[in-house]
Each structure stands twice: as C-alpha cells, then as structure tokens.
Amino acid sequence: MTMQTTESQTKMIHDYLIAGNSLTALEALALFKCWRLASRIYDLSHKGIAVKRETVYTLSGKRIAKYSI
C-alpha cells in the first residue's frame, strides 16, 4: 500500500471539488484514503481557495460537514 502525501491528497480533493462535486469526510476516506478532510480543506483555504462548508444531517440525525467549491 502506498502512502499518499498531504500535498497529493490536497490536490486530489481540490480537483474533485473543482469538478463540481461535494465531499464529506466519509467520502474522502473512501475516495482518497484521507482521514483528515478538515485539515485538507484548511490547506486549500490557506492557498486562497474559497471552500464552502454546509452542515447536513445523516439519516440517523447526525450532523456532518459537506464541502464544495
């Protein structure tokens, strides 16, 4: 199993979001093996990329963050 760098995860997440997709932490884990999506979003915002954060609710009523550009 290859380890992805923080920079490569950040780039993949940016490319995914810029394509018009939205992303939750669970999706980021499944798609990019990224355990710390909020940190990658922080990295993007510090590069000047405006990432929108929306609070959504799961079927069980749990609140989660959903990110988009």
PDB file of N, CA, C and O in Angstrom:
ATOM      1  N   MET A   1       0.843  -1.168   0.000  1.00  0.00           N
ATOM      2  CA  MET A   1       0.000   0.000   0.000  1.00  0.00           C
ATOM      3  C   MET A   1       0.896   1.241   0.000  1.00  0.00           C
ATOM      4  O   MET A   1       1.799   1.359   0.828  1.00  0.00           O
ATOM      5  N   THR A   2       0.642   2.164  -0.931  1.00  0.00           N
ATOM      6  CA  THR A   2       1.449   3.373  -0.989  1.00  0.00           C
ATOM      7  C   THR A   2       0.842   4.455  -0.112  1.00  0.00           C
ATOM      8  O   THR A   2      -0.378   4.590  -0.016  1.00  0.00           O
ATOM      9  N   MET A   3       1.712   5.217   0.521  1.00  0.00           N
ATOM     10  CA  MET A   3       1.284   6.324   1.365  1.00  0.00           C
ATOM     11  C   MET A   3       1.173   7.570   0.507  1.00  0.00           C
ATOM     12  O   MET A   3       2.102   7.911  -0.225  1.00  0.00           O
ATOM     13  N   GLN A   4       0.048   8.245   0.595  1.00  0.00           N
ATOM     14  CA  GLN A   4      -0.120   9.491  -0.124  1.00  0.00           C
ATOM     15  C   GLN A   4       0.363  10.634   0.749  1.00  0.00           C
ATOM     16  O   GLN A   4       0.196  10.619   1.968  1.00  0.00           O
ATOM     17  N   THR A   5       0.962  11.620   0.111  1.00  0.00           N
ATOM     18  CA  THR A   5       1.398  12.777   0.870  1.00  0.00           C
ATOM     19  C   THR A   5       0.213  13.714   1.081  1.00  0.00           C
ATOM     20  O   THR A   5      -0.793  13.644   0.376  1.00  0.00           O
ATOM     21  N   THR A   6       0.357  14.577   2.054  1.00  0.00           N
ATOM     22  CA  THR A   6      -0.667  15.577   2.324  1.00  0.00           C
ATOM     23  C   THR A   6      -0.915  16.418   1.089  1.00  0.00           C
ATOM     24  O   THR A   6      -2.061  16.735   0.771  1.00  0.00           O
ATOM     25  N   GLU A   7       0.159  16.785   0.386  1.00  0.00           N
ATOM     26  CA  GLU A   7       0.024  17.618  -0.807  1.00  0.00           C
ATOM     27  C   GLU A   7      -0.750  16.895  -1.910  1.00  0.00           C
ATOM     28  O   GLU A   7      -1.582  17.506  -2.581  1.00  0.00           O
ATOM     29  N   SER A   8      -0.485  15.602  -2.102  1.00  0.00           N
ATOM     30  CA  SER A   8      -1.187  14.879  -3.160  1.00  0.00           C
ATOM     31  C   SER A   8      -2.663  14.694  -2.809  1.00  0.00           C
ATOM     32  O   SER A   8      -3.522  14.772  -3.688  1.00  0.00           O
ATOM     33  N   GLN A   9      -2.962  14.449  -1.538  1.00  0.00           N
ATOM     34  CA  GLN A   9      -4.366  14.364  -1.122  1.00  0.00           C
ATOM     35  C   GLN A   9      -5.061  15.700  -1.332  1.00  0.00           C
ATOM     36  O   GLN A   9      -6.189  15.751  -1.821  1.00  0.00           O
ATOM     37  N   THR A  10      -4.385  16.776  -0.963  1.00  0.00           N
ATOM     38  CA  THR A  10      -4.969  18.102  -1.115  1.00  0.00           C
ATOM     39  C   THR A  10      -5.252  18.390  -2.576  1.00  0.00           C
ATOM     40  O   THR A  10      -6.303  18.941  -2.904  1.00  0.00           O
ATOM     41  N   LYS A  11      -4.336  18.030  -3.458  1.00  0.00           N
ATOM     42  CA  LYS A  11      -4.539  18.248  -4.895  1.00  0.00           C
ATOM     43  C   LYS A  11      -5.702  17.416  -5.427  1.00  0.00           C
ATOM     44  O   LYS A  11      -6.527  17.917  -6.191  1.00  0.00           O
ATOM     45  N   MET A  12      -5.768  16.147  -5.028  1.00  0.00           N
ATOM     46  CA  MET A  12      -6.862  15.288  -5.487  1.00  0.00           C
ATOM     47  C   MET A  12      -8.213  15.814  -4.999  1.00  0.00           C
ATOM     48  O   MET A  12      -9.191  15.812  -5.747  1.00  0.00           O
ATOM     49  N   ILE A  13      -8.262  16.259  -3.758  1.00  0.00           N
ATOM     50  CA  ILE A  13      -9.505  16.803  -3.193  1.00  0.00           C
ATOM     51  C   ILE A  13      -9.876  18.086  -3.925  1.00  0.00           C
ATOM     52  O   ILE A  13     -11.044  18.294  -4.255  1.00  0.00           O
ATOM     53  N   HIS A  14      -8.891  18.951  -4.184  1.00  0.00           N
ATOM     54  CA  HIS A  14      -9.153  20.181  -4.930  1.00  0.00           C
ATOM     55  C   HIS A  14      -9.707  19.864  -6.314  1.00  0.00           C
ATOM     56  O   HIS A  14     -10.708  20.446  -6.731  1.00  0.00           O
ATOM     57  N   ASP A  15      -9.062  18.947  -7.024  1.00  0.00           N
ATOM     58  CA  ASP A  15      -9.514  18.572  -8.366  1.00  0.00           C
ATOM     59  C   ASP A  15     -10.935  18.015  -8.323  1.00  0.00           C
ATOM     60  O   ASP A  15     -11.746  18.322  -9.198  1.00  0.00           O
ATOM     61  N   TYR A  16     -11.239  17.213  -7.329  1.00  0.00           N
ATOM     62  CA  TYR A  16     -12.568  16.621  -7.176  1.00  0.00           C
ATOM     63  C   TYR A  16     -13.613  17.704  -6.927  1.00  0.00           C
ATOM     64  O   TYR A  16     -14.690  17.679  -7.523  1.00  0.00           O
ATOM     65  N   LEU A  17     -13.300  18.650  -6.052  1.00  0.00           N
ATOM     66  CA  LEU A  17     -14.244  19.718  -5.739  1.00  0.00           C
ATOM     67  C   LEU A  17     -14.405  20.686  -6.909  1.00  0.00           C
ATOM     68  O   LEU A  17     -15.517  21.135  -7.188  1.00  0.00           O
ATOM     69  N   ILE A  18     -13.318  21.008  -7.591  1.00  0.00           N
ATOM     70  CA  ILE A  18     -13.359  21.951  -8.699  1.00  0.00           C
ATOM     71  C   ILE A  18     -14.172  21.376  -9.867  1.00  0.00           C
ATOM     72  O   ILE A  18     -14.685  22.125 -10.697  1.00  0.00           O
ATOM     73  N   ALA A  19     -14.284  20.054  -9.925  1.00  0.00           N
ATOM     74  CA  ALA A  19     -15.084  19.393 -10.967  1.00  0.00           C
ATOM     75  C   ALA A  19     -16.576  19.502 -10.678  1.00  0.00           C
ATOM     76  O   ALA A  19     -17.396  19.017 -11.457  1.00  0.00           O
ATOM     77  N   GLY A  20     -16.932  20.136  -9.563  1.00  0.00           N
ATOM     78  CA  GLY A  20     -18.345  20.338  -9.243  1.00  0.00           C
ATOM     79  C   GLY A  20     -18.920  19.363  -8.236  1.00  0.00           C
ATOM     80  O   GLY A  20     -20.123  19.364  -7.978  1.00  0.00           O
ATOM     81  N   ASN A  21     -18.071  18.542  -7.674  1.00  0.00           N
ATOM     82  CA  ASN A  21     -18.526  17.565  -6.683  1.00  0.00           C
ATOM     83  C   ASN A  21     -18.511  18.169  -5.283  1.00  0.00           C
ATOM     84  O   ASN A  21     -17.831  19.163  -5.028  1.00  0.00           O
ATOM     85  N   SER A  22     -19.265  17.557  -4.389  1.00  0.00           N
ATOM     86  CA  SER A  22     -19.187  17.894  -2.970  1.00  0.00           C
ATOM     87  C   SER A  22     -18.582  16.692  -2.257  1.00  0.00           C
ATOM     88  O   SER A  22     -18.509  15.598  -2.817  1.00  0.00           O
ATOM     89  N   LEU A  23     -18.146  16.905  -1.010  1.00  0.00           N
ATOM     90  CA  LEU A  23     -17.388  15.861  -0.332  1.00  0.00           C
ATOM     91  C   LEU A  23     -17.617  15.904   1.171  1.00  0.00           C
ATOM     92  O   LEU A  23     -17.565  16.967   1.788  1.00  0.00           O
ATOM     93  N   THR A  24     -17.872  14.737   1.752  1.00  0.00           N
ATOM     94  CA  THR A  24     -17.950  14.587   3.199  1.00  0.00           C
ATOM     95  C   THR A  24     -16.715  13.797   3.656  1.00  0.00           C
ATOM     96  O   THR A  24     -15.993  13.242   2.829  1.00  0.00           O
ATOM     97  N   ALA A  25     -16.481  13.750   4.947  1.00  0.00           N
ATOM     98  CA  ALA A  25     -15.321  13.037   5.478  1.00  0.00           C
ATOM     99  C   ALA A  25     -15.354  11.554   5.118  1.00  0.00           C
ATOM    100  O   ALA A  25     -14.322  10.973   4.782  1.00  0.00           O
ATOM    101  N   LEU A  26     -16.519  10.948   5.186  1.00  0.00           N
ATOM    102  CA  LEU A  26     -16.621   9.519   4.857  1.00  0.00           C
ATOM    103  C   LEU A  26     -16.315   9.272   3.378  1.00  0.00           C
ATOM    104  O   LEU A  26     -15.664   8.286   3.031  1.00  0.00           O
ATOM    105  N   GLU A  27     -16.784  10.164   2.515  1.00  0.00           N
ATOM    106  CA  GLU A  27     -16.492  10.049   1.086  1.00  0.00           C
ATOM    107  C   GLU A  27     -15.003  10.250   0.824  1.00  0.00           C
ATOM    108  O   GLU A  27     -14.416   9.550  -0.001  1.00  0.00           O
ATOM    109  N   ALA A  28     -14.390  11.207   1.528  1.00  0.00           N
ATOM    110  CA  ALA A  28     -12.957  11.464   1.367  1.00  0.00           C
ATOM    111  C   ALA A  28     -12.133  10.249   1.786  1.00  0.00           C
ATOM    112  O   ALA A  28     -11.115   9.933   1.170  1.00  0.00           O
ATOM    113  N   LEU A  29     -12.578   9.585   2.825  1.00  0.00           N
ATOM    114  CA  LEU A  29     -11.887   8.378   3.262  1.00  0.00           C
ATOM    115  C   LEU A  29     -11.987   7.289   2.197  1.00  0.00           C
ATOM    116  O   LEU A  29     -10.992   6.637   1.878  1.00  0.00           O
ATOM    117  N   ALA A  30     -13.170   7.094   1.654  1.00  0.00           N
ATOM    118  CA  ALA A  30     -13.378   6.061   0.642  1.00  0.00           C
ATOM    119  C   ALA A  30     -12.654   6.378  -0.671  1.00  0.00           C
ATOM    120  O   ALA A  30     -12.063   5.489  -1.285  1.00  0.00           O
ATOM    121  N   LEU A  31     -12.701   7.626  -1.095  1.00  0.00           N
ATOM    122  CA  LEU A  31     -12.141   8.001  -2.394  1.00  0.00           C
ATOM    123  C   LEU A  31     -10.633   8.241  -2.365  1.00  0.00           C
ATOM    124  O   LEU A  31      -9.921   7.853  -3.291  1.00  0.00           O
ATOM    125  N   PHE A  32     -10.153   8.881  -1.303  1.00  0.00           N
ATOM    126  CA  PHE A  32      -8.773   9.338  -1.276  1.00  0.00           C
ATOM    127  C   PHE A  32      -7.957   8.806  -0.106  1.00  0.00           C
ATOM    128  O   PHE A  32      -6.794   9.174   0.061  1.00  0.00           O
ATOM    129  N   LYS A  33      -8.560   7.942   0.702  1.00  0.00           N
ATOM    130  CA  LYS A  33      -7.906   7.421   1.906  1.00  0.00           C
ATOM    131  C   LYS A  33      -7.435   8.566   2.803  1.00  0.00           C
ATOM    132  O   LYS A  33      -6.357   8.514   3.394  1.00  0.00           O
ATOM    133  N   CYS A  34      -8.269   9.595   2.886  1.00  0.00           N
ATOM    134  CA  CYS A  34      -7.959  10.794   3.655  1.00  0.00           C
ATOM    135  C   CYS A  34      -8.742  10.756   4.963  1.00  0.00           C
ATOM    136  O   CYS A  34      -9.971  10.830   4.968  1.00  0.00           O
ATOM    137  N   TRP A  35      -8.016  10.639   6.068  1.00  0.00           N
ATOM    138  CA  TRP A  35      -8.642  10.569   7.389  1.00  0.00           C
ATOM    139  C   TRP A  35      -8.933  11.950   7.954  1.00  0.00           C
ATOM    140  O   TRP A  35      -9.741  12.078   8.874  1.00  0.00           O
ATOM    141  N   ARG A  36      -8.286  12.993   7.419  1.00  0.00           N
ATOM    142  CA  ARG A  36      -8.401  14.329   8.000  1.00  0.00           C
ATOM    143  C   ARG A  36      -8.852  15.334   6.947  1.00  0.00           C
ATOM    144  O   ARG A  36      -8.093  16.228   6.573  1.00  0.00           O
ATOM    145  N   LEU A  37     -10.068  15.190   6.475  1.00  0.00           N
ATOM    146  CA  LEU A  37     -10.589  16.071   5.432  1.00  0.00           C
ATOM    147  C   LEU A  37     -10.582  17.526   5.879  1.00  0.00           C
ATOM    148  O   LEU A  37     -10.217  18.398   5.091  1.00  0.00           O
ATOM    149  N   ALA A  38     -10.967  17.815   7.099  1.00  0.00           N
ATOM    150  CA  ALA A  38     -10.999  19.205   7.570  1.00  0.00           C
ATOM    151  C   ALA A  38      -9.608  19.846   7.476  1.00  0.00           C
ATOM    152  O   ALA A  38      -9.497  21.037   7.184  1.00  0.00           O
ATOM    153  N   SER A  39      -8.579  19.088   7.715  1.00  0.00           N
ATOM    154  CA  SER A  39      -7.218  19.617   7.588  1.00  0.00           C
ATOM    155  C   SER A  39      -6.863  19.909   6.142  1.00  0.00           C
ATOM    156  O   SER A  39      -6.206  20.909   5.853  1.00  0.00           O
ATOM    157  N   ARG A  40      -7.290  19.048   5.234  1.00  0.00           N
ATOM    158  CA  ARG A  40      -7.029  19.294   3.810  1.00  0.00           C
ATOM    159  C   ARG A  40      -7.821  20.505   3.321  1.00  0.00           C
ATOM    160  O   ARG A  40      -7.332  21.256   2.477  1.00  0.00           O
ATOM    161  N   ILE A  41      -9.033  20.708   3.836  1.00  0.00           N
ATOM    162  CA  ILE A  41      -9.833  21.884   3.491  1.00  0.00           C
ATOM    163  C   ILE A  41      -9.141  23.133   4.021  1.00  0.00           C
ATOM    164  O   ILE A  41      -9.115  24.162   3.347  1.00  0.00           O
ATOM    165  N   TYR A  42      -8.588  23.049   5.206  1.00  0.00           N
ATOM    166  CA  TYR A  42      -7.820  24.147   5.792  1.00  0.00           C
ATOM    167  C   TYR A  42      -6.634  24.495   4.886  1.00  0.00           C
ATOM    168  O   TYR A  42      -6.363  25.669   4.633  1.00  0.00           O
ATOM    169  N   ASP A  43      -5.934  23.471   4.403  1.00  0.00           N
ATOM    170  CA  ASP A  43      -4.805  23.693   3.497  1.00  0.00           C
ATOM    171  C   ASP A  43      -5.264  24.422   2.236  1.00  0.00           C
ATOM    172  O   ASP A  43      -4.594  25.346   1.775  1.00  0.00           O
ATOM    173  N   LEU A  44      -6.398  24.010   1.678  1.00  0.00           N
ATOM    174  CA  LEU A  44      -6.926  24.666   0.477  1.00  0.00           C
ATOM    175  C   LEU A  44      -7.273  26.123   0.751  1.00  0.00           C
ATOM    176  O   LEU A  44      -6.954  27.002  -0.050  1.00  0.00           O
ATOM    177  N   SER A  45      -7.915  26.375   1.864  1.00  0.00           N
ATOM    178  CA  SER A  45      -8.319  27.753   2.166  1.00  0.00           C
ATOM    179  C   SER A  45      -7.100  28.645   2.380  1.00  0.00           C
ATOM    180  O   SER A  45      -7.148  29.834   2.064  1.00  0.00           O
ATOM    181  N   HIS A  46      -6.015  28.096   2.908  1.00  0.00           N
ATOM    182  CA  HIS A  46      -4.797  28.884   3.088  1.00  0.00           C
ATOM    183  C   HIS A  46      -4.060  29.115   1.770  1.00  0.00           C
ATOM    184  O   HIS A  46      -3.150  29.941   1.703  1.00  0.00           O
ATOM    185  N   LYS A  47      -4.446  28.397   0.735  1.00  0.00           N
ATOM    186  CA  LYS A  47      -3.919  28.646  -0.608  1.00  0.00           C
ATOM    187  C   LYS A  47      -4.812  29.625  -1.367  1.00  0.00           C
ATOM    188  O   LYS A  47      -4.582  29.899  -2.544  1.00  0.00           O
ATOM    189  N   GLY A  48      -5.833  30.149  -0.683  1.00  0.00           N
ATOM    190  CA  GLY A  48      -6.707  31.141  -1.301  1.00  0.00           C
ATOM    191  C   GLY A  48      -7.929  30.576  -2.001  1.00  0.00           C
ATOM    192  O   GLY A  48      -8.619  31.304  -2.714  1.00  0.00           O
ATOM    193  N   ILE A  49      -8.211  29.299  -1.815  1.00  0.00           N
ATOM    194  CA  ILE A  49      -9.363  28.661  -2.454  1.00  0.00           C
ATOM    195  C   ILE A  49     -10.554  28.747  -1.511  1.00  0.00           C
ATOM    196  O   ILE A  49     -10.498  28.283  -0.372  1.00  0.00           O
ATOM    197  N   ALA A  50     -11.627  29.343  -2.000  1.00  0.00           N
ATOM    198  CA  ALA A  50     -12.830  29.517  -1.179  1.00  0.00           C
ATOM    199  C   ALA A  50     -13.642  28.227  -1.197  1.00  0.00           C
ATOM    200  O   ALA A  50     -14.284  27.902  -2.195  1.00  0.00           O
ATOM    201  N   VAL A  51     -13.609  27.505  -0.099  1.00  0.00           N
ATOM    202  CA  VAL A  51     -14.348  26.249   0.023  1.00  0.00           C
ATOM    203  C   VAL A  51     -15.573  26.503   0.895  1.00  0.00           C
ATOM    204  O   VAL A  51     -15.465  27.049   1.994  1.00  0.00           O
ATOM    205  N   LYS A  52     -16.731  26.103   0.395  1.00  0.00           N
ATOM    206  CA  LYS A  52     -17.977  26.272   1.140  1.00  0.00           C
ATOM    207  C   LYS A  52     -18.178  25.066   2.058  1.00  0.00           C
ATOM    208  O   LYS A  52     -17.892  23.927   1.689  1.00  0.00           O
ATOM    209  N   ARG A  53     -18.673  25.345   3.251  1.00  0.00           N
ATOM    210  CA  ARG A  53     -18.975  24.279   4.213  1.00  0.00           C
ATOM    211  C   ARG A  53     -20.462  24.334   4.518  1.00  0.00           C
ATOM    212  O   ARG A  53     -20.998  25.380   4.883  1.00  0.00           O
ATOM    213  N   GLU A  54     -21.112  23.200   4.363  1.00  0.00           N
ATOM    214  CA  GLU A  54     -22.544  23.092   4.642  1.00  0.00           C
ATOM    215  C   GLU A  54     -22.735  21.997   5.692  1.00  0.00           C
ATOM    216  O   GLU A  54     -22.117  20.936   5.612  1.00  0.00           O
ATOM    217  N   THR A  55     -23.584  22.262   6.661  1.00  0.00           N
ATOM    218  CA  THR A  55     -23.915  21.232   7.636  1.00  0.00           C
ATOM    219  C   THR A  55     -25.119  20.465   7.121  1.00  0.00           C
ATOM    220  O   THR A  55     -26.160  21.050   6.823  1.00  0.00           O
ATOM    221  N   VAL A  56     -24.970  19.156   7.018  1.00  0.00           N
ATOM    222  CA  VAL A  56     -26.062  18.287   6.574  1.00  0.00           C
ATOM    223  C   VAL A  56     -26.297  17.234   7.644  1.00  0.00           C
ATOM    224  O   VAL A  56     -25.459  17.026   8.522  1.00  0.00           O
ATOM    225  N   TYR A  57     -27.425  16.587   7.564  1.00  0.00           N
ATOM    226  CA  TYR A  57     -27.791  15.562   8.548  1.00  0.00           C
ATOM    227  C   TYR A  57     -27.870  14.200   7.880  1.00  0.00           C
ATOM    228  O   TYR A  57     -28.405  14.066   6.779  1.00  0.00           O
ATOM    229  N   THR A  58     -27.336  13.199   8.550  1.00  0.00           N
ATOM    230  CA  THR A  58     -27.428  11.825   8.058  1.00  0.00           C
ATOM    231  C   THR A  58     -28.826  11.293   8.352  1.00  0.00           C
ATOM    232  O   THR A  58     -29.617  11.954   9.024  1.00  0.00           O
ATOM    233  N   LEU A  59     -29.125  10.119   7.857  1.00  0.00           N
ATOM    234  CA  LEU A  59     -30.418   9.501   8.117  1.00  0.00           C
ATOM    235  C   LEU A  59     -30.651   9.250   9.605  1.00  0.00           C
ATOM    236  O   LEU A  59     -31.790   9.224  10.072  1.00  0.00           O
ATOM    237  N   SER A  60     -29.555   9.068  10.340  1.00  0.00           N
ATOM    238  CA  SER A  60     -29.682   8.828  11.783  1.00  0.00           C
ATOM    239  C   SER A  60     -29.754  10.131  12.586  1.00  0.00           C
ATOM    240  O   SER A  60     -29.886  10.103  13.810  1.00  0.00           O
ATOM    241  N   GLY A  61     -29.667  11.268  11.895  1.00  0.00           N
ATOM    242  CA  GLY A  61     -29.779  12.554  12.560  1.00  0.00           C
ATOM    243  C   GLY A  61     -28.456  13.182  12.970  1.00  0.00           C
ATOM    244  O   GLY A  61     -28.439  14.248  13.586  1.00  0.00           O
ATOM    245  N   LYS A  62     -27.350  12.530  12.634  1.00  0.00           N
ATOM    246  CA  LYS A  62     -26.026  13.071  12.978  1.00  0.00           C
ATOM    247  C   LYS A  62     -25.673  14.215  12.019  1.00  0.00           C
ATOM    248  O   LYS A  62     -25.924  14.135  10.817  1.00  0.00           O
ATOM    249  N   ARG A  63     -25.087  15.279  12.579  1.00  0.00           N
ATOM    250  CA  ARG A  63     -24.642  16.413  11.761  1.00  0.00           C
ATOM    251  C   ARG A  63     -23.237  16.145  11.226  1.00  0.00           C
ATOM    252  O   ARG A  63     -22.352  15.711  11.963  1.00  0.00           O
ATOM    253  N   ILE A  64     -23.047  16.411   9.928  1.00  0.00           N
ATOM    254  CA  ILE A  64     -21.732  16.286   9.320  1.00  0.00           C
ATOM    255  C   ILE A  64     -21.489  17.467   8.393  1.00  0.00           C
ATOM    256  O   ILE A  64     -22.424  18.145   7.968  1.00  0.00           O
ATOM    257  N   ALA A  65     -20.224  17.699   8.089  1.00  0.00           N
ATOM    258  CA  ALA A  65     -19.859  18.785   7.168  1.00  0.00           C
ATOM    259  C   ALA A  65     -19.777  18.240   5.752  1.00  0.00           C
ATOM    260  O   ALA A  65     -19.293  17.132   5.517  1.00  0.00           O
ATOM    261  N   LYS A  66     -20.260  19.039   4.822  1.00  0.00           N
ATOM    262  CA  LYS A  66     -20.191  18.719   3.403  1.00  0.00           C
ATOM    263  C   LYS A  66     -19.530  19.911   2.715  1.00  0.00           C
ATOM    264  O   LYS A  66     -20.003  21.043   2.826  1.00  0.00           O
ATOM    265  N   TYR A  67     -18.443  19.651   2.009  1.00  0.00           N
ATOM    266  CA  TYR A  67     -17.644  20.723   1.405  1.00  0.00           C
ATOM    267  C   TYR A  67     -17.847  20.763  -0.105  1.00  0.00           C
ATOM    268  O   TYR A  67     -18.039  19.737  -0.758  1.00  0.00           O
ATOM    269  N   SER A  68     -17.799  21.987  -0.638  1.00  0.00           N
ATOM    270  CA  SER A  68     -17.900  22.188  -2.078  1.00  0.00           C
ATOM    271  C   SER A  68     -17.194  23.487  -2.433  1.00  0.00           C
ATOM    272  O   SER A  68     -16.835  24.276  -1.559  1.00  0.00           O
ATOM    273  N   ILE A  69     -17.001  23.694  -3.727  1.00  0.00           N
ATOM    274  CA  ILE A  69     -16.403  24.948  -4.204  1.00  0.00           C
ATOM    275  C   ILE A  69     -17.450  25.644  -5.054  1.00  0.00           C
ATOM    276  O   ILE A  69     -17.198  26.729  -5.579  1.00  0.00           O
TER     277      ILE A  69
END
